[in-house]
Amino acid sequence: MANDGFTVFAVPEPLCTALAAAGRDRLRATALAWTGAVSEPDDEISLDNAVDLLERLSALASSRIEEQLDLYCWDFAP
């Protein structure tokens, strides 16, 4: 992490491929596991929001694969 609080993660190709290939059932099961694993009250996310986020991430991964581009995640933690 840089001193300014920003971190950039490169999404590995196998994860990008798995996200792009995951169907709605797999994404929902993953979201269910994710929301059940959250232990910090400030980190809670609803199942519907987790499913929506994973579906959007899956679509983004698909478009990145089609365009032969890498996928990155920026995080800001002040």
Order of alpha helices (4+ residues) and beta strands (2+ residues): beta-alpha-alpha-alpha-beta
